[in-house]
Amino acid sequence: MRALLITDWMAGSGGAESYISWVREGLRAAGDEVSLLTSTAGTAGDGRADYRAYGTDRVAAQALLQIVNPFAVAQARRAVRAFRPQVVLVNMFEHHLSPAILAPLRGVPTVLTVTDYKCVCPIGSKLLPDGRRCTARAGAVCWRSGCVGLAHWLRDRPRYALIRSGLKGVDRVLACSDWVRRELAANDIAAEVLPLGVPAPGPDFRRTPARDPLFVYCGRFDVEKGVDLFLRAFARVRAGTPGACLRLVGRGPLRPMLDRLVGELGLDGAVTFRGWVPPAEVERELMDAWALVVPSRWAEPLGLVALEAITRGVPVIASADGGLGEAVEGGAGLLFPNGDEDALADRMLAIATGRAFPQRSLPDAVVRRARDTYDLGGHVRALRGILDDVARGPAPSPGRRAGLF
């Protein structure tokens, strides 16, 4: 099978980039021919992309390129002509490649994976300015509620018209969680759930929980991620358990504010900023953790790092709304209402005092179940079966394309 993978490649490589790299390696290991088309806004597949379309984080340029990126369209046409894919797997495209990239794929069997809300939300987080979760369908409410300015909203009209048009040519849509599937359904996009997969623990991974309570965060330092909420909750935990420590792994625009907050809360010496680490080294940060904390204000679509923690026996404390709730339920950790500092502090204290997970690790049965559910090899096999079905099967009849009601 010849499969063309298409995705944005962001400047700060994260879960989405790791996922597409894992899929690429898995398909190739299964004997498939695989080519990758990405934008140049990031590392372009760590320099390994076969087709590269110009992309930039410059706001002025994005005003046009996020509607129609002619460089991406040209590269997609080139890939279809030269590589002659039997099937195309599209991941992210809204940030840099633009929805216009879907037009050259007409006539080629196409599968879309959805791991965020960008195709149904102009800010991508479904989070209102006051921190509440947005339950409205995208439209004029987006600027009336203050999520975007009027100029931004007007700019997005043709952009989202192209997204709706482009989805009509997609044969199947795969959602990373049932939560995302329901969000898509609320926007008239029919999808099926295919749980994501993560690599098995490496041969050197050993659970060695620290002597004192240690909470770890891995991710971006952005508003919706709730790292400031995490610090304030941790200050309360620290007051009752003076030996508790916190490790922040990642980077982002809120780093200066977080540095100041650590000082204001009197947490100097208790909080360590590790900085960004390559995805392959994340598990090293989990070895001694008493818990991974995912304090997101928004409804996380899923969260690969949480799956990595659970499959390595690390309890997870996570916000309840979103795909995280599906991953953590069933004994893999503790949930708290999104944005609730009191509840987050309570869950952290439960682990710090041994009220929850006194062994500082997940039960073996929970870990085995998670490894079966989120096995990367199993995910690639299931995805490969879907791609093969789409490549071989007859095109849906007009008006009944999978992907739209």
Phi, psi and omega in degrees: 000134175260115184241130175257122177261132181234127179200150166296151174235107189284160182297322177256091184306132181222215184298318182297319180290321176298317182300311184292329176294318179297317180296317180301314180295320182294318179294319179295322178296332179277359176100006181275152171273126185229132172239151183238129175244123180223175173269165179264010180295330177250226183266005180053058179066037183055037178080007185251007180291141180278330180227130185232124179252140181302134175214154182210154175265004178291123187300318183299317180290323181296334181306327178258317186294335178283348174270302177222115175260100184296332179292322178291319178300316181296319180292324178294318177298318179298317181295317180296320182287316186275318184274334181051060182295144173276338179204151179238134173248116180256131176253249178278142177214348190285335187280316186231316183287332177078154179295343179296341181292342181286335183298314180294349181271354178303132181095347176252127179308129189226136175241136178247128172258136181242116181238009176209189184253010190299330183283351179232001182217122184297336177260353172080359185242348185052039182236124181284160181304332180272006177093354178280155178284133178280130178246005182272156174281141183303142180169211180300336179300337183294322177268332177294329179273355178088009179292321176224156176284168182298318180298318178298315182297317179295321178299325184282349181302306178294329180299311182283337172294320178292324177297313180298319179294317181296325180294339178294339179265003180270133184279322177214146179242130181246123178262144184283345180205164178292330176300313179294322178302318180291322177298319178294318179299324178295344177248025177063031176245114181277131181218163174242152183270129170232103181304138178288166178236157176229155180296151175292158177305142178290165183297338181264001182285128177221130176286114178226074183307138180300160180297317179255159181307127179230120178252137185237139173238135176230118179162191180282154174261077179237162185305312185293344182281344173071028181292326177295321175301318179299316180296317180294320177294321180295325178301324179288323177294317182298328180296328180265338179228084188304337181275354183296145179228163182223137179238125179252118181249115180148192180202169179159175186295340182274003184304313179301320179294321179293323176301315180296319182295322177302316179293317181298326182273359180069035184257011178303131181093340179260343182243130178245127173266113183274338185083183180285140174233149178301146181308325182293344182257003181299320184298334177296326179287344183266347187304315186257007183286139169283330177198145167270134180246129177240089191270032189303136172284323180277169179276094182306130178303321174200283180108092183297324183295329176295320178295320178298319180295311183299317181288354176248011175083011182266122177301149181238131170255122187216156174291143193283323181286139178107185181293339178300322180301324179291323183286324187273336180298157179089026173092009182270359180166202182234139179251152175219154180298135181308129176081001184269099183296319180300314182293322178297314179300321179297316180295321179294320178296324179301321179281320181297328182264357179085006176295329177237138179050059182299339177277356178067016177213162179283151175300148182302321182296322179294318180295317179299317180298318180294320180295325176292318184289319187248027177295124183297320178298317178296320178298314181296321178296317179295316179297318180298322177296319178295314180299319180294319178299315181294320181294324184269329189286160177291148178295139176303151180292155181306136178085355181233029179299133174298141181116339176225146175287000000 
